[in-house]
Amino acid sequence: MKRADIKARQAAGVQFDTHVIVNPGNTCEWIVLFKKDAGTSFFLVDEQEQVDTFADLNQLVDELRLLGIKSVELSC
């Protein structure tokens, strides 16, 4: 899910369970998984629909704050 979609859904009151997990393709990076009710889930993606990865966890947290995400579950 792209950033603009997340912001729009947050503004509409849609709640997500937000999970930060280790990228299975590169264990030095983090990825974001949004889970919604009924088992639907989405990754944070860029404008080219590629899963966004973050090498710096602090940068990732800052990005989530900009999107309006208030709580995150971190899995190492």
DRENPA-149657 format. One line per 3 residues: their letters; for each residue x, y, z of C-alpha. Coordinates in pm, 1 decimal. Layout:
% residues N
A) X,Y,Z ~ ...;
***
This chain:
% residues 76
MKR) 0.0,0.0,0.0 ~ 137.3,339.0,-98.1 ~ 187.4,621.2,151.3;
ADI) -96.9,831.7,8.9 ~ -337.0,538.2,48.8 ~ -232.8,488.9,409.9;
KAR) -283.3,856.7,490.0 ~ -626.5,856.4,322.5 ~ -738.7,546.4,508.5;
QAA) -608.1,682.6,838.5 ~ -804.5,1004.2,776.0 ~ -1116.4,795.7,706.0;
GVQ) -1076.2,621.4,1041.0 ~ -952.2,284.9,914.3 ~ -745.0,111.4,1181.7;
FDT) -442.3,-104.2,1102.4 ~ -229.2,-334.1,1312.6 ~ 116.1,-220.2,1205.6;
HVI) 405.0,-466.6,1218.7 ~ 772.6,-400.2,1152.5 ~ 952.5,-718.4,1055.7;
VNP) 1293.8,-821.6,930.9 ~ 1309.6,-839.7,551.2 ~ 1340.0,-1213.2,475.8;
GNT) 1536.1,-1132.0,159.0 ~ 1793.8,-919.4,343.9 ~ 1810.2,-956.6,722.0;
CEW) 1986.1,-619.3,752.4 ~ 1666.8,-440.5,645.5 ~ 1318.7,-383.9,788.2;
IVL) 980.1,-386.2,614.9 ~ 632.5,-274.1,724.1 ~ 324.3,-494.9,719.3;
FKK) -22.2,-348.5,778.3 ~ -290.1,-593.5,891.4 ~ -656.7,-513.8,866.9;
DAG) -960.0,-705.7,985.8 ~ -1066.3,-1024.4,807.3 ~ -705.2,-1129.1,750.7;
TSF) -624.5,-866.1,487.8 ~ -264.3,-743.6,492.6 ~ -53.9,-498.5,294.0;
FLV) 313.8,-407.6,271.3 ~ 432.0,-48.0,259.9 ~ 530.7,5.7,-104.4;
DEQ) 689.4,286.6,-304.0 ~ 544.6,454.7,-613.7 ~ 669.2,166.4,-834.0;
EQV) 479.1,-86.3,-617.1 ~ 804.0,-228.4,-476.3 ~ 813.8,-317.8,-106.9;
DTF) 985.4,-35.7,80.2 ~ 1281.8,-148.0,288.0 ~ 1465.5,41.6,559.3;
ADL) 1819.3,-18.6,680.4 ~ 1774.5,226.4,968.3 ~ 1502.0,146.2,1220.1;
NQL) 1495.9,507.2,1345.4 ~ 1425.2,633.1,993.4 ~ 1146.9,377.6,963.4;
VDE) 983.4,495.1,1286.7 ~ 1001.9,856.7,1167.4 ~ 835.8,756.3,840.1;
LRL) 554.6,578.9,1025.0 ~ 495.9,885.7,1241.2 ~ 459.3,1097.2,926.8;
LGI) 193.1,852.2,808.5 ~ -0.3,894.5,1134.0 ~ 81.4,551.9,1275.1;
KSV) 78.7,567.6,1654.3 ~ 172.6,214.9,1756.8 ~ 383.1,-59.5,1603.0;
ELS) 465.8,-418.2,1684.0 ~ 832.4,-500.3,1620.8 ~ 939.5,-857.2,1538.7;
C) 1308.3,-940.1,1527.4;
***
